[in-house]
Amino acid sequence: MRKSLLTLAMLLSPTAVFAHEGHGGVGLFHHFMDLAPALALLAVIAVGFVWVKNRK
């Protein structure tokens, strides 16, 4: 099951970088700057959880 989820994620991940319809075709993911603060916060939280877990 884990391998099938990983395979599915790998197959669908290239579609995440394409622009959505209404922007004149396929392009790079142009909303990255809008999502960057949320992604950075998520990364900090994940590193914090790993640090707390390994601290014990």
ChimeraX attribute file (.defattr): number of C-alpha atoms within 10 A of each C-alpha:
attribute: neighborCount
match mode: 1-to-1
recipient: residues
	/A:1	6
	/A:2	7
	/A:3	8
	/A:4	9
	/A:5	10
	/A:6	11
	/A:7	12
	/A:8	11
	/A:9	11
	/A:10	11
	/A:11	10
	/A:12	10
	/A:13	11
	/A:14	9
	/A:15	12
	/A:16	10
	/A:17	14
	/A:18	14
	/A:19	16
	/A:20	15
	/A:21	8
	/A:22	7
	/A:23	9
	/A:24	8
	/A:25	9
	/A:26	13
	/A:27	11
	/A:28	11
	/A:29	13
	/A:30	13
	/A:31	10
	/A:32	11
	/A:33	10
	/A:34	9
	/A:35	10
	/A:36	11
	/A:37	11
	/A:38	11
	/A:39	13
	/A:40	11
	/A:41	11
	/A:42	12
	/A:43	12
	/A:44	12
	/A:45	12
	/A:46	12
	/A:47	12
	/A:48	12
	/A:49	12
	/A:50	11
	/A:51	11
	/A:52	10
	/A:53	9
	/A:54	8
	/A:55	7
	/A:56	5
